[in-house]
Amino acid sequence: MDIIILTIIISLLFIVFALGPIFLQEFNIAKRKTPDINVNQFIKKYFLEGKDLSKMEKKDVKVLYQKISSTIADMESNGVYFPDEVKKELEKIQKES
C-alpha cells in the first residue's frame, strides 16, 4: 500500500513540475520586440479601432504593403507560391500609394 501511495505522489509531482510548464506555456503570452510582431500589433490595433484603410497615412500604408510583400516573398522561399494575380494586385496598390 505504501508503494502505491508513493508512486501516486511521485507521478503527481512529475506532472505538476515537469509537464505543467509545457502545457501552460501557451497561456503565457510574452511581449516580443521583433519587427513582425510590432507590425502585427499595429494592424490589430488599427483595425480594432474601426479606422478606414483609405484614411491611413501614406507613410503607414507604404510600410504596411512593404511588410506584406516581404512576407509573401518569405513564404515563396519556403515553398508556398501565390498566383500572379495576387502579385499584380499588390504591385498596383504599391504604385498607387
C-alpha positions as CSV (number, residue, x, y, z in Angstrom):
1,M,0.0,0.0,0.0
2,D,2.9,2.4,0.8
3,I,4.4,1.8,-2.6
4,I,1.1,2.7,-4.4
5,I,0.8,5.9,-2.4
6,L,4.5,6.8,-3.0
7,T,4.1,6.1,-6.8
8,I,1.0,8.3,-6.9
9,I,2.8,11.2,-5.1
10,I,5.8,11.0,-7.4
11,S,3.6,10.8,-10.5
12,L,1.7,13.9,-9.4
13,L,4.9,15.8,-8.7
14,F,6.2,14.8,-12.1
15,I,3.0,16.0,-13.8
16,V,2.9,19.3,-11.9
17,F,6.6,20.3,-12.2
18,A,7.7,18.6,-15.4
19,L,4.7,18.7,-17.7
20,G,2.8,21.6,-16.2
21,P,5.0,24.4,-17.6
22,I,4.8,22.7,-21.1
23,F,1.0,22.7,-21.1
24,L,0.7,26.2,-19.6
25,Q,3.2,27.8,-21.8
26,E,0.6,28.7,-24.4
27,F,-1.2,30.8,-21.8
28,N,1.8,32.9,-21.0
29,I,2.0,35.5,-23.8
30,A,5.2,37.3,-23.7
31,K,5.8,40.6,-25.5
32,R,8.4,40.1,-28.1
33,K,10.1,43.0,-29.7
34,T,10.6,41.9,-33.2
35,P,9.5,44.0,-36.3
36,D,7.0,41.4,-37.4
37,I,5.3,41.3,-34.0
38,N,5.2,45.1,-34.0
39,V,3.6,45.2,-37.4
40,N,1.0,42.6,-36.4
41,Q,0.2,44.6,-33.2
42,F,-0.1,47.8,-35.3
43,I,-2.5,46.2,-37.8
44,K,-4.6,44.7,-35.0
45,K,-4.8,47.9,-33.1
46,Y,-5.6,49.9,-36.2
47,F,-8.5,47.7,-37.3
48,L,-9.9,47.2,-33.8
49,E,-10.3,50.9,-33.5
50,G,-12.5,50.8,-36.6
51,K,-10.4,53.1,-38.7
52,D,-10.7,53.0,-42.5
53,L,-7.7,51.9,-44.6
54,S,-8.3,54.8,-47.0
55,K,-7.8,57.3,-44.1
56,M,-4.5,55.7,-43.1
57,E,-1.4,57.9,-43.6
58,K,0.6,57.4,-46.8
59,K,3.7,56.5,-44.8
60,D,1.9,53.8,-42.8
61,V,0.3,52.4,-45.9
62,K,3.7,52.1,-47.6
63,V,5.2,50.4,-44.6
64,L,2.3,48.0,-44.4
65,Y,2.5,47.0,-48.0
66,Q,6.2,46.6,-47.8
67,K,5.8,44.2,-44.9
68,I,3.1,42.3,-46.7
69,S,5.2,41.9,-49.8
70,S,8.2,40.8,-47.8
71,T,6.0,38.2,-46.1
72,I,4.9,36.9,-49.5
73,A,8.5,36.7,-50.6
74,D,9.4,34.8,-47.4
75,M,6.6,32.4,-47.9
76,E,7.6,31.7,-51.5
77,S,11.1,31.0,-50.4
78,N,9.6,28.4,-48.1
79,G,7.7,26.7,-51.0
80,V,4.3,28.4,-50.8
81,Y,3.6,30.1,-54.1
82,F,1.0,32.7,-54.9
83,P,-0.8,33.3,-58.2
84,D,0.4,36.1,-60.5
85,E,-2.9,37.9,-60.0
86,V,-2.2,38.5,-56.3
87,K,1.3,39.8,-57.1
88,K,0.0,42.1,-59.8
89,E,-2.7,43.5,-57.4
90,L,-0.1,44.1,-54.7
91,E,2.2,45.9,-57.2
92,K,-0.8,48.0,-58.4
93,I,-1.6,49.0,-54.8
94,Q,2.0,49.8,-54.1
95,K,2.2,52.1,-57.1
96,E,-0.9,54.0,-56.0
97,S,0.4,54.8,-52.6
